[in-house]
Amino acid sequence: MPLTTTSYAILGLLDLRDWTAYDLTQQARRSLAFAWPMAESQLYAEPKRLEREGLVTVRNDPAGPQRTRRLLRITPAGRKALRAWLATEPMAPRMQVEVVVRTLFATAGTKADLLSALASTRESVQAAYDDGQSVVAEYTAGTNPFPERRHVNALWMVLVHDLLRLLLDWVDFAVAEVEQWKDVQAGGDPARVDALFAAIARGTPVARTT
């Protein structure tokens, strides 16, 4: 079975330093969760697969008088595979936001259902934004464990920051629109809908407030 983006993401983390399985999971939550989220089960299973492929080694490392810990390390073959992947063309970006799917089919439900979904989404996006800001605070305070990577981390952090801000703005925009509707079947003022489509056709930002 060919390696996946998840495989290479794990190799990328191991290219930075050796990790225990637990520490690797924690670091993935701090960084990969914003760009390439994966289930915790994947974070534990993928290194085992990479070990079978000869791309990662696992060794028992002393962790106290009577304890050891399993330490993951990328192999030369793993670094070679990572470098080769970085030189390939990335797949096209894709967006997965469940509340957008629910909005698409909102006419099968109720106005209350849609408003509830939007409120829940705002809460989760705000939590992700706050988590990201705590990571950024480490960089501005000079306490991040990888200061030598500030230049590359700033690039992807700008994108994640702006996307999360846009999602928050979009949810607020959508809530304001839906609240004006009589119901999800009839919608609201047709002239308002025409104005929204006209703004989109002009390429004018609609939901963004900053």
CNS distance restraints for C-alpha pairs under 8 A (distance, minus, plus):
assign (resid   3 and name CA) (resid   7 and name CA) 5.63 0.50 0.50
assign (resid   3 and name CA) (resid   8 and name CA) 7.21 0.50 0.50
assign (resid   4 and name CA) (resid   8 and name CA) 6.53 0.50 0.50
assign (resid   5 and name CA) (resid   9 and name CA) 6.04 0.50 0.50
assign (resid   6 and name CA) (resid  10 and name CA) 6.32 0.50 0.50
assign (resid   6 and name CA) (resid  36 and name CA) 7.66 0.50 0.50
assign (resid   6 and name CA) (resid  38 and name CA) 7.66 0.50 0.50
assign (resid   6 and name CA) (resid  46 and name CA) 7.87 0.50 0.50
assign (resid   7 and name CA) (resid  11 and name CA) 6.37 0.50 0.50
assign (resid   7 and name CA) (resid  46 and name CA) 6.47 0.50 0.50
assign (resid   7 and name CA) (resid  47 and name CA) 7.99 0.50 0.50
assign (resid   7 and name CA) (resid  50 and name CA) 7.41 0.50 0.50
assign (resid   8 and name CA) (resid  12 and name CA) 5.96 0.50 0.50
assign (resid   8 and name CA) (resid  82 and name CA) 6.11 0.50 0.50
assign (resid   8 and name CA) (resid  85 and name CA) 7.54 0.50 0.50
assign (resid   9 and name CA) (resid  13 and name CA) 6.41 0.50 0.50
assign (resid   9 and name CA) (resid  32 and name CA) 7.74 0.50 0.50
assign (resid  10 and name CA) (resid  14 and name CA) 6.31 0.50 0.50
assign (resid  10 and name CA) (resid  43 and name CA) 7.80 0.50 0.50
assign (resid  10 and name CA) (resid  46 and name CA) 7.61 0.50 0.50
assign (resid  10 and name CA) (resid  47 and name CA) 7.29 0.50 0.50
assign (resid  11 and name CA) (resid  15 and name CA) 6.00 0.50 0.50
assign (resid  11 and name CA) (resid  74 and name CA) 6.68 0.50 0.50
assign (resid  11 and name CA) (resid  78 and name CA) 6.76 0.50 0.50
assign (resid  11 and name CA) (resid  79 and name CA) 7.44 0.50 0.50
assign (resid  11 and name CA) (resid  82 and name CA) 6.56 0.50 0.50
assign (resid  12 and name CA) (resid  16 and name CA) 6.82 0.50 0.50
assign (resid  12 and name CA) (resid  82 and name CA) 6.96 0.50 0.50
assign (resid  13 and name CA) (resid  17 and name CA) 7.08 0.50 0.50
assign (resid  13 and name CA) (resid  24 and name CA) 7.51 0.50 0.50
assign (resid  13 and name CA) (resid  28 and name CA) 7.91 0.50 0.50
assign (resid  14 and name CA) (resid  18 and name CA) 5.68 0.50 0.50
assign (resid  14 and name CA) (resid  19 and name CA) 6.84 0.50 0.50
assign (resid  14 and name CA) (resid  72 and name CA) 7.42 0.50 0.50
assign (resid  14 and name CA) (resid  73 and name CA) 6.19 0.50 0.50
assign (resid  14 and name CA) (resid  74 and name CA) 5.60 0.50 0.50
assign (resid  15 and name CA) (resid  74 and name CA) 6.31 0.50 0.50
assign (resid  15 and name CA) (resid  79 and name CA) 6.97 0.50 0.50
assign (resid  17 and name CA) (resid  73 and name CA) 7.45 0.50 0.50
assign (resid  18 and name CA) (resid  71 and name CA) 6.54 0.50 0.50
assign (resid  18 and name CA) (resid  72 and name CA) 5.55 0.50 0.50
assign (resid  18 and name CA) (resid  73 and name CA) 4.94 0.50 0.50
assign (resid  18 and name CA) (resid  74 and name CA) 7.46 0.50 0.50
assign (resid  19 and name CA) (resid  23 and name CA) 5.75 0.50 0.50
assign (resid  19 and name CA) (resid  24 and name CA) 5.45 0.50 0.50
assign (resid  19 and name CA) (resid  71 and name CA) 5.64 0.50 0.50
assign (resid  19 and name CA) (resid  72 and name CA) 5.29 0.50 0.50
assign (resid  19 and name CA) (resid  73 and name CA) 7.04 0.50 0.50
assign (resid  20 and name CA) (resid  24 and name CA) 6.00 0.50 0.50
assign (resid  20 and name CA) (resid  69 and name CA) 7.00 0.50 0.50
assign (resid  20 and name CA) (resid  70 and name CA) 5.81 0.50 0.50
assign (resid  20 and name CA) (resid  71 and name CA) 4.58 0.50 0.50
assign (resid  20 and name CA) (resid  72 and name CA) 5.78 0.50 0.50
assign (resid  21 and name CA) (resid  25 and name CA) 6.28 0.50 0.50
assign (resid  21 and name CA) (resid  43 and name CA) 7.87 0.50 0.50
assign (resid  21 and name CA) (resid  44 and name CA) 6.48 0.50 0.50
assign (resid  21 and name CA) (resid  70 and name CA) 7.25 0.50 0.50
assign (resid  21 and name CA) (resid  71 and name CA) 7.17 0.50 0.50
assign (resid  21 and name CA) (resid  72 and name CA) 7.02 0.50 0.50
assign (resid  22 and name CA) (resid  26 and name CA) 6.36 0.50 0.50
assign (resid  23 and name CA) (resid  27 and name CA) 6.14 0.50 0.50
assign (resid  24 and name CA) (resid  28 and name CA) 6.13 0.50 0.50
assign (resid  24 and name CA) (resid  43 and name CA) 7.71 0.50 0.50
assign (resid  25 and name CA) (resid  29 and name CA) 6.36 0.50 0.50
assign (resid  25 and name CA) (resid  40 and name CA) 7.06 0.50 0.50
assign (resid  25 and name CA) (resid  43 and name CA) 6.05 0.50 0.50
assign (resid  25 and name CA) (resid  44 and name CA) 7.61 0.50 0.50
assign (resid  26 and name CA) (resid  30 and name CA) 6.53 0.50 0.50
assign (resid  27 and name CA) (resid  31 and name CA) 6.38 0.50 0.50
assign (resid  27 and name CA) (resid  32 and name CA) 7.83 0.50 0.50
assign (resid  28 and name CA) (resid  32 and name CA) 4.81 0.50 0.50
assign (resid  28 and name CA) (resid  33 and name CA) 6.16 0.50 0.50
assign (resid  29 and name CA) (resid  33 and name CA) 4.95 0.50 0.50
assign (resid  29 and name CA) (resid  34 and name CA) 7.94 0.50 0.50
assign (resid  29 and name CA) (resid  37 and name CA) 7.97 0.50 0.50
assign (resid  30 and name CA) (resid  34 and name CA) 7.73 0.50 0.50
assign (resid  30 and name CA) (resid 132 and name CA) 7.92 0.50 0.50
assign (resid  30 and name CA) (resid 135 and name CA) 7.38 0.50 0.50
assign (resid  31 and name CA) (resid  35 and name CA) 7.24 0.50 0.50
assign (resid  32 and name CA) (resid  36 and name CA) 5.10 0.50 0.50
assign (resid  32 and name CA) (resid  37 and name CA) 5.87 0.50 0.50
assign (resid  33 and name CA) (resid  37 and name CA) 4.18 0.50 0.50
assign (resid  33 and name CA) (resid  38 and name CA) 7.02 0.50 0.50
assign (resid  34 and name CA) (resid 160 and name CA) 6.68 0.50 0.50
assign (resid  35 and name CA) (resid 160 and name CA) 7.43 0.50 0.50
assign (resid  38 and name CA) (resid  42 and name CA) 6.41 0.50 0.50
assign (resid  38 and name CA) (resid  43 and name CA) 7.14 0.50 0.50
assign (resid  39 and name CA) (resid  43 and name CA) 6.67 0.50 0.50
assign (resid  40 and name CA) (resid  44 and name CA) 6.52 0.50 0.50
assign (resid  41 and name CA) (resid  45 and name CA) 6.00 0.50 0.50
assign (resid  42 and name CA) (resid  46 and name CA) 5.56 0.50 0.50
assign (resid  43 and name CA) (resid  47 and name CA) 7.15 0.50 0.50
assign (resid  44 and name CA) (resid  48 and name CA) 7.34 0.50 0.50
assign (resid  45 and name CA) (resid  49 and name CA) 6.63 0.50 0.50
assign (resid  46 and name CA) (resid  50 and name CA) 6.21 0.50 0.50
assign (resid  47 and name CA) (resid  51 and name CA) 6.03 0.50 0.50
assign (resid  47 and name CA) (resid  56 and name CA) 6.95 0.50 0.50
assign (resid  47 and name CA) (resid  72 and name CA) 7.81 0.50 0.50
assign (resid  48 and name CA) (resid  52 and name CA) 6.38 0.50 0.50
assign (resid  49 and name CA) (resid  53 and name CA) 6.38 0.50 0.50
assign (resid  50 and name CA) (resid  54 and name CA) 6.31 0.50 0.50
assign (resid  50 and name CA) (resid  55 and name CA) 5.22 0.50 0.50
assign (resid  50 and name CA) (resid  56 and name CA) 5.48 0.50 0.50
assign (resid  51 and name CA) (resid  55 and name CA) 5.67 0.50 0.50
assign (resid  51 and name CA) (resid  56 and name CA) 4.48 0.50 0.50
assign (resid  51 and name CA) (resid  57 and name CA) 5.60 0.50 0.50
assign (resid  51 and name CA) (resid  58 and name CA) 7.27 0.50 0.50
assign (resid  52 and name CA) (resid  56 and name CA) 7.92 0.50 0.50
assign (resid  54 and name CA) (resid  75 and name CA) 7.24 0.50 0.50
assign (resid  54 and name CA) (resid  77 and name CA) 7.00 0.50 0.50
assign (resid  54 and name CA) (resid  78 and name CA) 7.32 0.50 0.50
assign (resid  55 and name CA) (resid  74 and name CA) 6.05 0.50 0.50
assign (resid  55 and name CA) (resid  75 and name CA) 5.25 0.50 0.50
assign (resid  55 and name CA) (resid  76 and name CA) 7.40 0.50 0.50
assign (resid  55 and name CA) (resid  77 and name CA) 5.45 0.50 0.50
assign (resid  55 and name CA) (resid  78 and name CA) 3.97 0.50 0.50
assign (resid  55 and name CA) (resid  79 and name CA) 7.69 0.50 0.50
assign (resid  55 and name CA) (resid  81 and name CA) 7.97 0.50 0.50
assign (resid  56 and name CA) (resid  72 and name CA) 6.67 0.50 0.50
assign (resid  56 and name CA) (resid  73 and name CA) 5.53 0.50 0.50
assign (resid  56 and name CA) (resid  74 and name CA) 4.47 0.50 0.50
assign (resid  56 and name CA) (resid  75 and name CA) 5.29 0.50 0.50
assign (resid  56 and name CA) (resid  78 and name CA) 6.40 0.50 0.50
assign (resid  57 and name CA) (resid  72 and name CA) 5.84 0.50 0.50
assign (resid  57 and name CA) (resid  73 and name CA) 5.26 0.50 0.50
assign (resid  57 and name CA) (resid  74 and name CA) 6.37 0.50 0.50
assign (resid  57 and name CA) (resid  75 and name CA) 6.60 0.50 0.50
assign (resid  58 and name CA) (resid  70 and name CA) 6.19 0.50 0.50
assign (resid  58 and name CA) (resid  71 and name CA) 5.50 0.50 0.50
assign (resid  58 and name CA) (resid  72 and name CA) 4.73 0.50 0.50
assign (resid  58 and name CA) (resid  73 and name CA) 6.42 0.50 0.50
assign (resid  59 and name CA) (resid  70 and name CA) 5.49 0.50 0.50
assign (resid  59 and name CA) (resid  71 and name CA) 5.36 0.50 0.50
assign (resid  59 and name CA) (resid  72 and name CA) 6.83 0.50 0.50
assign (resid  60 and name CA) (resid  68 and name CA) 5.86 0.50 0.50
assign (resid  60 and name CA) (resid  69 and name CA) 5.43 0.50 0.50
assign (resid  60 and name CA) (resid  70 and name CA) 4.62 0.50 0.50
assign (resid  60 and name CA) (resid  71 and name CA) 6.19 0.50 0.50
assign (resid  61 and name CA) (resid  68 and name CA) 5.25 0.50 0.50
assign (resid  61 and name CA) (resid  69 and name CA) 5.15 0.50 0.50
assign (resid  61 and name CA) (resid  70 and name CA) 6.11 0.50 0.50
assign (resid  61 and name CA) (resid  71 and name CA) 6.33 0.50 0.50
assign (resid  62 and name CA) (resid  67 and name CA) 6.25 0.50 0.50
assign (resid  62 and name CA) (resid  68 and name CA) 4.42 0.50 0.50
assign (resid  62 and name CA) (resid  69 and name CA) 6.37 0.50 0.50
assign (resid  63 and name CA) (resid  67 and name CA) 5.20 0.50 0.50
assign (resid  63 and name CA) (resid  68 and name CA) 4.72 0.50 0.50
assign (resid  63 and name CA) (resid  69 and name CA) 5.95 0.50 0.50
assign (resid  64 and name CA) (resid  68 and name CA) 6.82 0.50 0.50
assign (resid  74 and name CA) (resid  78 and name CA) 5.60 0.50 0.50
assign (resid  74 and name CA) (resid  79 and name CA) 6.71 0.50 0.50
assign (resid  75 and name CA) (resid  79 and name CA) 6.35 0.50 0.50
assign (resid  76 and name CA) (resid  80 and name CA) 6.15 0.50 0.50
assign (resid  77 and name CA) (resid  81 and name CA) 6.15 0.50 0.50
assign (resid  78 and name CA) (resid  82 and name CA) 6.16 0.50 0.50
assign (resid  79 and name CA) (resid  83 and name CA) 6.09 0.50 0.50
assign (resid  80 and name CA) (resid  84 and name CA) 6.16 0.50 0.50
assign (resid  81 and name CA) (resid  85 and name CA) 6.19 0.50 0.50
assign (resid  82 and name CA) (resid  86 and name CA) 6.25 0.50 0.50
assign (resid  83 and name CA) (resid  87 and name CA) 6.56 0.50 0.50
assign (resid  84 and name CA) (resid  88 and name CA) 6.86 0.50 0.50
assign (resid  97 and name CA) (resid 101 and name CA) 7.03 0.50 0.50
assign (resid  98 and name CA) (resid 102 and name CA) 6.33 0.50 0.50
assign (resid  99 and name CA) (resid 103 and name CA) 6.02 0.50 0.50
assign (resid  99 and name CA) (resid 117 and name CA) 6.36 0.50 0.50
assign (resid  99 and name CA) (resid 118 and name CA) 6.68 0.50 0.50
assign (resid  99 and name CA) (resid 121 and name CA) 6.87 0.50 0.50
assign (resid 100 and name CA) (resid 104 and name CA) 6.16 0.50 0.50
assign (resid 101 and name CA) (resid 105 and name CA) 6.52 0.50 0.50
assign (resid 102 and name CA) (resid 106 and name CA) 5.64 0.50 0.50
assign (resid 102 and name CA) (resid 114 and name CA) 7.30 0.50 0.50
assign (resid 102 and name CA) (resid 117 and name CA) 7.79 0.50 0.50
assign (resid 103 and name CA) (resid 114 and name CA) 6.78 0.50 0.50
assign (resid 105 and name CA) (resid 109 and name CA) 7.74 0.50 0.50
assign (resid 106 and name CA) (resid 110 and name CA) 6.96 0.50 0.50
assign (resid 106 and name CA) (resid 111 and name CA) 7.80 0.50 0.50
assign (resid 106 and name CA) (resid 113 and name CA) 8.00 0.50 0.50
assign (resid 106 and name CA) (resid 114 and name CA) 6.42 0.50 0.50
assign (resid 106 and name CA) (resid 184 and name CA) 6.50 0.50 0.50
assign (resid 107 and name CA) (resid 184 and name CA) 5.26 0.50 0.50
assign (resid 107 and name CA) (resid 185 and name CA) 5.16 0.50 0.50
assign (resid 109 and name CA) (resid 113 and name CA) 6.42 0.50 0.50
assign (resid 109 and name CA) (resid 114 and name CA) 7.63 0.50 0.50
assign (resid 109 and name CA) (resid 184 and name CA) 7.53 0.50 0.50
assign (resid 110 and name CA) (resid 114 and name CA) 6.55 0.50 0.50
assign (resid 110 and name CA) (resid 183 and name CA) 6.90 0.50 0.50
assign (resid 110 and name CA) (resid 184 and name CA) 6.07 0.50 0.50
assign (resid 111 and name CA) (resid 115 and name CA) 6.23 0.50 0.50
assign (resid 111 and name CA) (resid 178 and name CA) 7.28 0.50 0.50
assign (resid 111 and name CA) (resid 183 and name CA) 5.43 0.50 0.50
assign (resid 111 and name CA) (resid 184 and name CA) 5.24 0.50 0.50
assign (resid 112 and name CA) (resid 116 and name CA) 6.01 0.50 0.50
assign (resid 113 and name CA) (resid 117 and name CA) 6.23 0.50 0.50
assign (resid 114 and name CA) (resid 118 and name CA) 6.19 0.50 0.50
assign (resid 115 and name CA) (resid 119 and name CA) 6.14 0.50 0.50
assign (resid 115 and name CA) (resid 175 and name CA) 6.40 0.50 0.50
assign (resid 115 and name CA) (resid 178 and name CA) 7.32 0.50 0.50
assign (resid 115 and name CA) (resid 179 and name CA) 7.97 0.50 0.50
assign (resid 116 and name CA) (resid 120 and name CA) 6.17 0.50 0.50
assign (resid 117 and name CA) (resid 121 and name CA) 6.11 0.50 0.50
assign (resid 118 and name CA) (resid 122 and name CA) 6.16 0.50 0.50
assign (resid 118 and name CA) (resid 171 and name CA) 6.06 0.50 0.50
assign (resid 118 and name CA) (resid 174 and name CA) 7.76 0.50 0.50
assign (resid 118 and name CA) (resid 175 and name CA) 6.92 0.50 0.50
assign (resid 119 and name CA) (resid 123 and name CA) 6.36 0.50 0.50
assign (resid 119 and name CA) (resid 171 and name CA) 7.73 0.50 0.50
assign (resid 120 and name CA) (resid 124 and name CA) 6.46 0.50 0.50
assign (resid 121 and name CA) (resid 125 and name CA) 6.07 0.50 0.50
assign (resid 121 and name CA) (resid 171 and name CA) 7.72 0.50 0.50
assign (resid 122 and name CA) (resid 126 and name CA) 5.94 0.50 0.50
assign (resid 122 and name CA) (resid 167 and name CA) 7.83 0.50 0.50
assign (resid 122 and name CA) (resid 168 and name CA) 6.07 0.50 0.50
assign (resid 122 and name CA) (resid 171 and name CA) 6.34 0.50 0.50
assign (resid 123 and name CA) (resid 127 and name CA) 6.27 0.50 0.50
assign (resid 124 and name CA) (resid 128 and name CA) 6.33 0.50 0.50
assign (resid 125 and name CA) (resid 129 and name CA) 6.10 0.50 0.50
assign (resid 125 and name CA) (resid 164 and name CA) 6.52 0.50 0.50
assign (resid 125 and name CA) (resid 167 and name CA) 7.27 0.50 0.50
assign (resid 125 and name CA) (resid 168 and name CA) 6.81 0.50 0.50
assign (resid 126 and name CA) (resid 130 and name CA) 6.09 0.50 0.50
assign (resid 126 and name CA) (resid 164 and name CA) 7.86 0.50 0.50
assign (resid 126 and name CA) (resid 168 and name CA) 7.19 0.50 0.50
assign (resid 127 and name CA) (resid 131 and name CA) 6.20 0.50 0.50
assign (resid 128 and name CA) (resid 132 and name CA) 6.18 0.50 0.50
assign (resid 128 and name CA) (resid 164 and name CA) 7.83 0.50 0.50
assign (resid 129 and name CA) (resid 133 and name CA) 6.20 0.50 0.50
assign (resid 129 and name CA) (resid 161 and name CA) 7.12 0.50 0.50
assign (resid 129 and name CA) (resid 164 and name CA) 6.24 0.50 0.50
assign (resid 129 and name CA) (resid 165 and name CA) 7.72 0.50 0.50
assign (resid 130 and name CA) (resid 134 and name CA) 6.38 0.50 0.50
assign (resid 131 and name CA) (resid 135 and name CA) 6.68 0.50 0.50
assign (resid 132 and name CA) (resid 136 and name CA) 6.33 0.50 0.50
assign (resid 132 and name CA) (resid 161 and name CA) 7.64 0.50 0.50
assign (resid 133 and name CA) (resid 137 and name CA) 6.06 0.50 0.50
assign (resid 134 and name CA) (resid 138 and name CA) 6.69 0.50 0.50
assign (resid 135 and name CA) (resid 139 and name CA) 6.89 0.50 0.50
assign (resid 135 and name CA) (resid 144 and name CA) 7.82 0.50 0.50
assign (resid 136 and name CA) (resid 140 and name CA) 6.39 0.50 0.50
assign (resid 137 and name CA) (resid 141 and name CA) 6.01 0.50 0.50
assign (resid 138 and name CA) (resid 142 and name CA) 5.92 0.50 0.50
assign (resid 138 and name CA) (resid 143 and name CA) 4.98 0.50 0.50
assign (resid 138 and name CA) (resid 144 and name CA) 4.97 0.50 0.50
assign (resid 139 and name CA) (resid 143 and name CA) 6.16 0.50 0.50
assign (resid 139 and name CA) (resid 144 and name CA) 5.31 0.50 0.50
assign (resid 139 and name CA) (resid 147 and name CA) 7.39 0.50 0.50
assign (resid 139 and name CA) (resid 150 and name CA) 7.54 0.50 0.50
assign (resid 142 and name CA) (resid 147 and name CA) 7.26 0.50 0.50
assign (resid 143 and name CA) (resid 147 and name CA) 7.95 0.50 0.50
assign (resid 146 and name CA) (resid 150 and name CA) 7.33 0.50 0.50
assign (resid 149 and name CA) (resid 153 and name CA) 6.07 0.50 0.50
assign (resid 150 and name CA) (resid 154 and name CA) 5.90 0.50 0.50
assign (resid 151 and name CA) (resid 155 and name CA) 6.91 0.50 0.50
assign (resid 152 and name CA) (resid 156 and name CA) 7.07 0.50 0.50
assign (resid 153 and name CA) (resid 157 and name CA) 5.97 0.50 0.50
assign (resid 154 and name CA) (resid 158 and name CA) 6.09 0.50 0.50
assign (resid 155 and name CA) (resid 159 and name CA) 6.89 0.50 0.50
assign (resid 156 and name CA) (resid 160 and name CA) 6.29 0.50 0.50
assign (resid 157 and name CA) (resid 161 and name CA) 5.86 0.50 0.50
assign (resid 158 and name CA) (resid 162 and name CA) 6.08 0.50 0.50
assign (resid 159 and name CA) (resid 163 and name CA) 6.04 0.50 0.50
assign (resid 160 and name CA) (resid 164 and name CA) 6.07 0.50 0.50
assign (resid 161 and name CA) (resid 165 and name CA) 6.13 0.50 0.50
assign (resid 162 and name CA) (resid 166 and name CA) 6.02 0.50 0.50
assign (resid 163 and name CA) (resid 167 and name CA) 6.15 0.50 0.50
assign (resid 164 and name CA) (resid 168 and name CA) 6.26 0.50 0.50
assign (resid 165 and name CA) (resid 169 and name CA) 6.20 0.50 0.50
assign (resid 166 and name CA) (resid 170 and name CA) 5.92 0.50 0.50
assign (resid 166 and name CA) (resid 207 and name CA) 7.31 0.50 0.50
assign (resid 166 and name CA) (resid 208 and name CA) 5.98 0.50 0.50
assign (resid 167 and name CA) (resid 171 and name CA) 6.09 0.50 0.50
assign (resid 168 and name CA) (resid 172 and name CA) 6.35 0.50 0.50
assign (resid 169 and name CA) (resid 173 and name CA) 6.11 0.50 0.50
assign (resid 169 and name CA) (resid 207 and name CA) 5.64 0.50 0.50
assign (resid 169 and name CA) (resid 208 and name CA) 5.58 0.50 0.50
assign (resid 169 and name CA) (resid 209 and name CA) 6.44 0.50 0.50
assign (resid 170 and name CA) (resid 174 and name CA) 5.97 0.50 0.50
assign (resid 170 and name CA) (resid 207 and name CA) 4.90 0.50 0.50
assign (resid 170 and name CA) (resid 208 and name CA) 6.89 0.50 0.50
assign (resid 171 and name CA) (resid 175 and name CA) 6.04 0.50 0.50
assign (resid 172 and name CA) (resid 176 and name CA) 6.23 0.50 0.50
assign (resid 172 and name CA) (resid 207 and name CA) 8.00 0.50 0.50
assign (resid 173 and name CA) (resid 177 and name CA) 6.30 0.50 0.50
assign (resid 173 and name CA) (resid 207 and name CA) 5.62 0.50 0.50
assign (resid 174 and name CA) (resid 178 and name CA) 6.05 0.50 0.50
assign (resid 175 and name CA) (resid 179 and name CA) 5.97 0.50 0.50
assign (resid 176 and name CA) (resid 180 and name CA) 6.82 0.50 0.50
assign (resid 177 and name CA) (resid 181 and name CA) 7.04 0.50 0.50
assign (resid 178 and name CA) (resid 184 and name CA) 7.69 0.50 0.50
assign (resid 178 and name CA) (resid 187 and name CA) 7.54 0.50 0.50
assign (resid 178 and name CA) (resid 188 and name CA) 7.83 0.50 0.50
assign (resid 180 and name CA) (resid 188 and name CA) 6.10 0.50 0.50
assign (resid 181 and name CA) (resid 186 and name CA) 7.36 0.50 0.50
assign (resid 181 and name CA) (resid 187 and name CA) 4.79 0.50 0.50
assign (resid 181 and name CA) (resid 188 and name CA) 4.32 0.50 0.50
assign (resid 181 and name CA) (resid 189 and name CA) 7.82 0.50 0.50
assign (resid 182 and name CA) (resid 186 and name CA) 6.73 0.50 0.50
assign (resid 182 and name CA) (resid 187 and name CA) 6.23 0.50 0.50
assign (resid 182 and name CA) (resid 188 and name CA) 6.47 0.50 0.50
assign (resid 183 and name CA) (resid 187 and name CA) 5.76 0.50 0.50
assign (resid 183 and name CA) (resid 188 and name CA) 7.99 0.50 0.50
assign (resid 188 and name CA) (resid 192 and name CA) 7.61 0.50 0.50
assign (resid 188 and name CA) (resid 193 and name CA) 7.87 0.50 0.50
assign (resid 189 and name CA) (resid 193 and name CA) 6.74 0.50 0.50
assign (resid 190 and name CA) (resid 194 and name CA) 6.25 0.50 0.50
assign (resid 191 and name CA) (resid 195 and name CA) 6.19 0.50 0.50
assign (resid 192 and name CA) (resid 196 and name CA) 6.32 0.50 0.50
assign (resid 193 and name CA) (resid 197 and name CA) 6.36 0.50 0.50
assign (resid 194 and name CA) (resid 198 and name CA) 6.11 0.50 0.50
assign (resid 195 and name CA) (resid 199 and name CA) 6.18 0.50 0.50
assign (resid 196 and name CA) (resid 200 and name CA) 6.29 0.50 0.50
assign (resid 196 and name CA) (resid 206 and name CA) 7.49 0.50 0.50
assign (resid 197 and name CA) (resid 201 and name CA) 6.10 0.50 0.50
assign (resid 198 and name CA) (resid 202 and name CA) 6.28 0.50 0.50
assign (resid 199 and name CA) (resid 203 and name CA) 6.30 0.50 0.50
assign (resid 199 and name CA) (resid 204 and name CA) 5.18 0.50 0.50
assign (resid 199 and name CA) (resid 205 and name CA) 7.38 0.50 0.50
assign (resid 199 and name CA) (resid 206 and name CA) 6.93 0.50 0.50
assign (resid 200 and name CA) (resid 204 and name CA) 5.81 0.50 0.50
assign (resid 200 and name CA) (resid 205 and name CA) 7.31 0.50 0.50
assign (resid 200 and name CA) (resid 206 and name CA) 7.42 0.50 0.50
